[in-house]
Amino acid sequence: MGKVVPRQDLSLTGGSGALLTNMRIERWGDSKYSGLLAIKQNGHGMHFVLLDATGVKLLEGDVDEQLSYTIQYARGNFSDSHLPKFLAVSVGRTFLQEPETLPCSATGFSRLCKEQTGQLQWQRKLTTGLVTRWHALDNFDSEGRWQSAEYAQPWLGVLISFSRIE
C-alpha cells in the first residue's frame, strides 16, 4: 500500500464533534445492509458506532489511518461475521487515509493517489499495478463541508455509500 497520512481536507464534525450518516452496503448491485453510522474523529483515528434503523447499537469500534482497529462491541450475528473488520477497514480508508505526498505516494507496486474529479468532488484510489484495489469518492458542499462518500472495492463488487444526516 502507498504511504498514508491522516486526511487534512476532512472536517466532518460540527459543534457536537460527531457525525451521523446513512450507510448502505451493496454487493454486485444488491443491497446487503442499510442503517446508520455515527462517527467521531479522535486524534489520528475514528470512533464509529453502527446502528440499525431503529437506533439499536450493532457494532462499535475504533480505527486509525494505518487501519489498526479494535472492536469494543458486536451484537449477535455481527460478532461471528467478517463485517466488524470489513467496516473498520472501510471506515479507515474512506475517512482517514490519503497519500503521504500529493498527488500520489507509492510502496512497492502499490500507489495511493488523490485527485479532484469534480468541482466539489475528490477521489482517493489504491492501485496495485493496473488493478484498482479500492477507491473512495468524497462530495463536499460549496462551503467545503463533507456531504457524502462512496467506498468501493470493484474486484469484490462492494460499494458502501455514506451520506450526512443534518
Secondary structure, DSSP 8 states (H G I E B T S, - for coil): ---EEE-SS-----TTS-EEEEEEEEETTEEEEEEEEEEEEETTEEEEEEE-TT--EEEEEEEETT--EEEEEE-GGGGGSSHHHHHHHHHHHHHTEEESSSSEEEETTEEEEEEEEETTEEEEEEEETTEEEEEEEEEE-TTS-EEEEEEEEGGGTEEEEEEE--
